[in-house]
Amino acid sequence: MSTRQKTAGKKTRIPLSLIYDELRATLLQLAPFIAEEGMKIFRELEMAKTLSDKDLDGLRKKHASAIAGLLQKKQPSGTFETWPGSSARDVFAQNSSALQQAIEAAYDRCSLRTSLTAAEKLEIFTGMLRTRLLDARLKKFFSGSEIKTPQGIAFQGKGFRSTGQEGIYAAAVRLRRGPDYSGPDGEWHGDLVTPMIRDLGLALAMGLKPADVIAAQMGKPGKPTFGKDLHIGDFSIGILPPAAPIGLSSGTACGLGLAVQGTGRVVLNCIGDGGTSTGEWHEAINFSAVRKLPVVFIVQNNQTALSTPTEEQFACSRLAERGPGYGIPSITIDGTDPEAIFAAVTQAVDRCRAGAGPALIELVAMRMCGHAHHDDMLYFGHEPDRFFEYPELKAGGYIDPDRYAYWRRKDPISTYEKQLIRERVLTKKQAEELRSEIEKEIEAAAQEVIAMPWPEATHGMDPVFSGGPRAIRRNELTGRDTPWPPPVTWHPVDEPGFTPDPGGQTYWQAIVEALAEEMERDPGVFILGEDVGGSYGNAFVILKSLLERFGERMLNTPLSESAIIGAATGAALLGKRPVAEIQFNDFIASGFNQLVNNTAKIFFRWNHAVPLTIRMPWGGLRQAGPYHSQDTEPWFYRTPGLKIVSPSTPREAKALLKAAIRDDNPVLFYEHIALYRDAHIKEKLPDADTLLPLGTAHLKRDGRDLTLITWGAYTHICLAVAEKVAREDGLSCQVLDLRSIQPLDHEAILACTRKTGRVLIVQEDSKTGGIGQSVAAIIAEQAFEYLDAPVQVIAALDTPVPYSPPLEQAFLASEQDILHAVRLLAAY
């Protein structure tokens, strides 16, 4: 669809008054101290009261030249440095260039606004009307008892209305949307939108059906989550379903932009004023600015975040003031004017398509209802009985009455209806008929949802992984009518034993070889993280050898774990296979929200694969202190939707990393730093076609008397202990290396337990709440009859990891501690 679409056979002329107002607002926002001079220059130019596109281009050039002359006169002289390394002239030139670009954008917005066709204007009005009426019907559901649970209890649903903000519909009018962009493979090839939780209008504009909206909020089996979440969306038509931690989608939008960069596709990311206070939003917008991603950030400043007014949310006068701080253009416009929204967003979209990078648009409107359906009574001071027109306020409501009165006069639907009637695009009768038709359409959708069956309870047990098992609830004693349950048959995927090869490769070389082979094999594989690219090659300098060959696919990122994970997630959603690096696994805490509340939940929520790998150096044994030595695996072990791998040998590091990259799920790949350059564990590496399946353990040493279960660097310590007790005590010990923490190899754990009857679990992490205690519980539940002694867990102290060598030595379980525990357990 052409950006400057015209009414067939008719030249649209641009009112001079529109240009004047747009330029004046732009100058007052961005250069208030020269605004009057700038407008005086404009008034002195010769022009007609209406202009053609050709006239506008001529006026634009004259005005640009005159503004350049004005700025030239104000240019500072001399060599004074405004700040070290930046002369006053350089700073002035930079700001002058930004201002001239902003004036150019103002002219573009005027041209775009007058390019709207009658059909487009009718679509916008219809979409806004449908949004308001659908919101009203959802509120009616919440206030009534039309839907009842299978137990006969009224279910009112939950949801977030967009009353007063319906103009956002216009943002999508000239996006690449609709059936033409849905490929035969089911893939979406158009633009993408990441709406905030109340952006119903934007979702409808992209093609979401009212029945799916109602079904989502009423817990019925509709798109996108079929009862597993209340949020709306449909990725198959370009709508990313939002998540409740409201800053998350901005990070994902980064990744979507990264994946479509250079294709002409664009991403719109919407957030409310309160959401801009989240760290994720700032990290995402900075990441996008640095990489010039095609993302338009739209802030809907709706005057209140739940109940917190803007003056208690931020200190700047306008949220768009933040744009220059990130080095991107920004503008504040009236969020109740759909044509202003259309023009500003479309201009920014055109800029993105041209490769110029992101923009920030602030829409100032007001949320004319409570935060959610249940909040109306607190917002208005009473439960209103009208849902289409704005209700009256009563004493006791938390919203400011004067502010409410101002925005009540600016109802976007009634205001736009009057405008279209004045322009003879619409008649009053047509508007009434349109409302009646939409009400019937929505009521039919409502009745369809009422008649829908409830989702089967088994949908709540859907897999959390692509290709994963369904969740089940079982009691391990069910069916146990014998004290000796049949042993589990374990079929190891590789031969037992571990024999180092001094002529082989190290652990870090195995990782690099895996990355090189996978990037060679699949152009969708790329690496992103702090210091991974450029001329550095990561904090441990292990990736340096890849830079010459794959440097363009090794992206340096800002120091921002949340943005790294969000970007990797978004890119994975569009079929890329990012390998994100967190410089030390300790720092993933800064991206915890993205990983746990977004990445891990996507497949379960709306059945979309997220094929990404997050590499994380971890571990102690190197005196690095409390922020570079932790084991964060337990943080994520209990998070459904994440796979966790922790190899202990070079061979496994290579084969498991390759398997992780090819897996269609998020995989946390833990690389023990103490093993990177350990010459004692070198091995010959397998060929490029060798993979080890995730979820499989490995028997590093066989034995008959006792089983040691461990992983990571402690695998080698346990092997040393097993060798010592064999030599000194005549004990035959198994050493089972879990190597895959999630999924866990239950068969291997139970088979080894049933063979020896004595189990010692050794972990590097602190004991309380650790993975070892979870493994012990599995053994106690499923192999109790085979135990000849209590299951023991040896672990670090329940403190942070200390720095000083003797303190770290005392903190970690030592070889002597393990040796003592083995002998006690053998003698029990």
LONU-426278 format. One record per residue (C-alpha): residue in one letter; x, z, y. Coordinates in steps of 0.1 Angstrom, whole numbers, plus 5000, padded with zeros to 4 digits. Each point is the difference from the previous one (the first is absolute). Layout:
aXZY;...
***
This chain:
m500050005000;s501449905034;t500950295023;r498549845030;q496849884984;k497649835025;t496349935000;a499649654988;g499849745028;k500350265027;k503050105022;t500150375006;r501150095035;i501750335006;p498750215029;l502650105026;s498550355001;l500850054963;i503749905006;y500250225030;d498650314982;e502249944969;l503249965021;r499350305022;a499350224970;t503249884983;l502150075031;l498550345007;q500750104964;l503649874997;a501349975036;p497850205023;f502650025028;i499949625005;a496449944990;e498749945035;e502949775009;g499449814967;m496349965007;k500749905036;i502249724987;f497149904977;r497549995028;e502249785021;l500149734974;e497649715004;m497349994973;a496449934993;k497450264990;t500149864964;l502849844982;s500649774971;d502750074975;k502249755018;d499350185033;l500850334984;d503449884987;g500849885035;l499050335015;r501950194974;k503349815008;k499550055038;h499350374996;a502950054975;s502449835024;a498750225029;i500350324980;a503549904990;g500949965036;l498550345009;l502050174972;q503149825011;k499850155034;k499750354985;q502949964976;p502650285005;s503549915011;g503350134989;t501350114966;f498450344998;e499350114964;t496450134995;w501250164968;p503449954982;g500549644991;s497049865018;s500249885036;a497250045024;r499749625002;d499749974962;v497350274999;f498149835028;a500349664983;q498750144967;n497050165017;s499349695021;s500049794969;a497550234983;l497849995031;q500049625002;q499149984963;a497150245006;i498749795029;e500349694977;a497950194974;a497450085027;y499549635007;d499749944962;r497350264997;c498049845027;s500349664984;l499150154966;r497050195013;t498449695015;s500749804968;l497550204980;t497249774988;a496350095000;a500250024962;e502850245001;k498350225026;l496950014978;e502150094970;i501550295020;f496750135012;t498549974965;g503050184985;m499850285025;l496250034994;r500550014962;t502750265004;r497750235021;l497049954977;l502050064968;d501550315015;a496550125008;r498849944964;l503050194987;k499150295022;k496449984987;f501450034965;f501950315010;s497050165017;g497649934971;s499850034962;e499549644989;i502850024974;k500150274974;t502750084974;p499349974963;q499150385002;g497449935027;i501950145029;a499949825033;f503249825008;q500449925037;g503449834999;k502750025027;g501349765026;f501349935034;r498049805025;s501449785027;t497350045026;g501349885034;q502949824984;e498249704985;g501949765023;i502950004975;y498149744981;a501349745026;a503650074990;a499549804968;v498249695014;r503049774999;l501950164972;r500649804968;r497150134980;g497249894978;p499749824967;d502549735010;y502850254997;s499150144966;g502049814974;p498949904965;d502450264987;g498050275017;e502950065025;w499350035037;h501849755022;g498650095034;d500750265026;l499850374991;v498450295017;t500650374994;p497050175016;m499750375009;i497450204982;r497249915025;d500849635005;l496849874984;g499749715024;l503549864992;a499250034962;l496749815004;a501849735021;m502449944971;g497149964976;l499250344985;k496350024989;p497750275011;a499150094964;d503750074993;v500250225031;i497050204990;a501150034964;a503450135010;q498650275022;m497350104976;g502350024970;k498549704981;p502049734982;g500949775029;k503149855014;p502850115004;t500250324979;f496850004980;g499250365007;k503550145000;d500350025038;l497649975030;h502249775021;i499049645005;g502249694996;d500749704977;f503649884997;s498849674984;i498649905035;g502850155020;i498850355007;l502350294990;p497950304990;p500950285023;a501250344989;a498950335014;p503550115013;i499449765029;g503649905008;l500649864965;s498649655006;s502549945028;g502950034976;t498349774975;a499349755028;c503749995006;g500649894964;l497249755002;g501649865031;l503449994983;a498549814971;v498349735021;q502749975027;g500749645007;t496949874983;g497750005031;r497950274986;v499350315021;v499050374994;l497750205022;n500550384998;c497450235015;i500250375007;g498350255022;d501550195029;g500550314978;g501749804973;t502849905025;s501250364999;t501049964963;g503649934992;e499149714977;w498649805029;h503150045022;e502249924970;a498049694992;i499849865035;n503850055005;f500849844966;s497849705009;a501549965035;v503650014986;r499249734974;k497749805023;l497250014975;p496749825005;v497950315004;v497550075029;f499650375004;i496550095014;v499450355013;q496350085004;n500250285026;n496550144993;q500550305023;t500150274973;a501750064966;l497350184980;s499450255029;t503350005018;p499949815033;t502749765010;e501550235026;e500850244972;q501349724977;f502649835022;a501550045034;c500449645010;s497349845021;r499549714977;l501049964964;a501249645007;e502850165021;r501750064967;g500549634993;p503049945024;g501650304984;y500149814968;g501049675017;i496649834994;p497449875025;s496950215004;i496749995020;t497050235005;i496649845001;d496350094999;g499150084964;t496349945007;d500649645012;p500149784968;e501349705019;a502950195015;i500850134965;f499849654986;a502349865027;a502650284998;v500250004962;t500049624997;q502849985026;a502150254980;v499249834968;d501249675014;r503250175011;c500550144964;r499449664985;a502849865023;g502450264986;a500350215031;g499250324983;p497450285003;a497850115029;l498050315009;i496549985013;e498150315011;l496249975000;v498550275022;a496450084988;m498350314988;r498750124966;m496450055009;c499350224969;g501650274979;h503249954981;a497949954969;h496350024991;h500150384996;d501650055034;d497249865021;m498350345005;l503350155014;y500649685021;f496649975016;g498950374998;h497249904977;e499349764971;p498849685017;d497049814988;r501149665015;f502849814985;f500049665018;e499850115036;y502350275012;p498350344997;e499750265027;l502550295002;k498850364999;a501850325009;g502550114974;g501549664991;y503749975001;i500249675018;d500549995038;p496649915016;d501449815029;r502349794978;y497049934977;a497849905029;y502749755012;w500449834966;r496350014993;r499549755028;k502649774983;d498249964967;p501849694987;i497049864982;s497450035028;t502649895025;y501049694980;e496549914993;k499249995037;q503149795006;l499049744974;i496549995013;r501449935035;e502249734986;r497049854981;v501850034967;l497250234988;t496550095010;k498350344999;k497749884973;q502949864979;a501850345003;e496950184988;e499549764971;l503750034991;r499850384999;s496949984977;e501849764976;i503050224998;e498050314994;k498249824971;e503449894986;i501450355002;e496950164985;a500249764971;a503650104995;a499050375002;q497349954974;e502549824978;v502450295002;i497250254993;a499249814969;m503649994988;p500950224971;w502650275006;p503549914989;e500750114964;a501950325000;t502849824981;h500949815032;g501550325013;m502449974970;d501249665009;p503849944997;v502250115029;f502549734990;s499749634995;g499949974962;g499950374996;p497950224978;r496650155009;a499950365009;i498550234973;r499150364997;r500850154966;n500550334984;e503150014978;l498250234974;t497249764994;g500149884964;r502950234990;d498750134967;t503550044986;p503050205013;w502249694995;p498749715020;p501449664989;p503249925017;v500149745028;t501849694990;w502749915025;h501449655001;p503050015025;v500549685019;d503750024998;e502650144976;p501050375003;g503350105013;f502349965031;t503549884998;p501849945033;d502349705004;p503050045023;g500049625005;g496449995011;q498250025033;t499150315020;y496550125008;w500049865035;q501249664988;a497149994975;i497650065029;v501649725021;e500049764971;a496350074993;l499149945037;a502149685001;e498349864969;e496550085011;m500549855035;e501449694984;r497149984976;d497250075024;p500049905037;g497350265006;v502550284994;f501650155031;i501750325010;l499150215031;g501350335012;e502350185024;d503549845002;v499449784969;g500749685019;g502249875028;s503650064991;y499650354984;g498349984966;n498450344999;a501250365005;f502049994967;v501349655007;i498849894966;l498049705013;k502849845021;s500849744973;l496449865003;l500149945038;e501749665000;r497649864974;f496750175008;g500550145036;e496949845013;r497950194974;m501750335007;l498150145030;n501450285021;t497150225012;p499650275026;l500650354989;s496550044988;e499050084965;s496349975006;a500449655015;i502349904971;i497550104974;g497049875020;a501849665005;a500949984963;t496450084990;g498649735023;a502449744988;a499350094964;l496349955006;l500749645009;g502049944968;k503650075012;r502150244979;p501850225025;v502750244990;a500050275026;e502950245003;i499750365013;q503550095010;f499850344982;n496950104980;d499750325021;f499049785030;i496949864982;a498250315013;s499749805033;g498049734981;f498150234977;n496649935016;q500549624996;l501150034964;v497550254987;n496949935020;n500449625003;t502349834975;a499250214970;k496349985005;i499549635006;f499649874964;f497650284991;r498049955031;w499649635001;n501849864970;h502849815018;a503550004986;v502850145022;p503349874985;l502750195018;t503050204991;i501450295021;r503750074992;m501050365008;p503550154996;w499650364989;g501750304985;g502550295004;l503350054983;r501749875032;q499850295026;a497749815024;g497850285011;p496250065002;y499149665015;h502049764978;s499850164966;q496450074991;d498049874971;t496749885014;e498649864967;p497650294996;w498449925033;f498849684986;y499750084963;r496550125005;t498949715023;p498049754980;g500949645007;l503850045002;k502549934973;i503350195000;v503349894983;s503350194999;p502649824979;s503250184989;t502349714989;p501049665015;r498349804972;e496750185007;a500449985038;k500249634998;a497349934974;l497650265014;l500449885036;k499349654990;a496950124982;a498950205030;i500349705024;r497949794976;d497450274995;d496749965019;n499950365012;p501950235024;v503150124982;l502250285014;f503549924987;y502350315002;e503749935000;h502250314994;i502749995026;a502550194978;l499849714975;y500649715024;r503849994995;d500450214969;a502649824980;h499350214969;i496649834994;k500949645005;e498249754976;k499849634993;l496949885018;p497249814983;d499249645009;a497649895026;d497149974975;t500250364988;l497450245012;l499250354989;p496350095002;l499050285024;g498550304983;t502650024972;a502450284992;h503449954983;l501650214973;k503650035013;r501050214969;d498250074968;g499950344983;r498150234977;d500250365014;l498949995037;t498849755026;l501449995035;i497649815024;t501549895033;w500649715024;g502249885028;a503650145003;y499150294978;t499849764970;h503849994999;i500350385004;c497650044971;l502049764979;a503150205007;v498250324989;a498749834969;e503549894991;k501450355006;v497450194979;a500549754972;r503750065000;e500050375006;d496750124984;g499149734975;l496749945019;s498549654999;c498249935033;q497949715011;v500349895036;l496849825012;d500449835034;l496649965015;r501249735025;s496449935009;i498250295016;q496749835006;p498749874977;l501550264977;d500949914964;h497850254982;e500749844966;a503750055003;i499650365013;l497750104972;a502049824973;c503250175010;t498250345002;r498549964965;k503349914986;t502050305011;g497450265010;r502150145028;v500049855035;l502250075031;i499049805031;v502749965026;q499349885035;e502049995032;d497150105022;s498850365006;k497950144971;t496750105016;g497549714999;g502649764987;i499649724976;g501750214972;q497150255001;s497549714997;v501949874970;a500050354985;a496350015004;i499549674982;i502150134971;a498150334998;e496649825000;q500849724976;a502850124977;f499650384999;e499850014962;y503549854997;l501850245023;d502350254985;a500950165034;p498650005036;v500649695020;q502650085026;v500749855034;i503450015017;a500049915037;a501450075034;l499150305021;d496850015020;t501849955033;p501049705021;v503349834988;p502950195017;y503049815015;s503150204993;p501649914966;p499850354984;l496450045013;e498949664985;q501850094968;a498050324998;f496849825009;l500149734973;a499750064963;s503649994987;e501349864967;q500650374991;d496450095007;i498849724978;l502450094973;h498950365000;a496349904999;v500649774970;r501750274980;l497250265008;l497349754991;a501849904967;a500250374991;y496450085008;
***
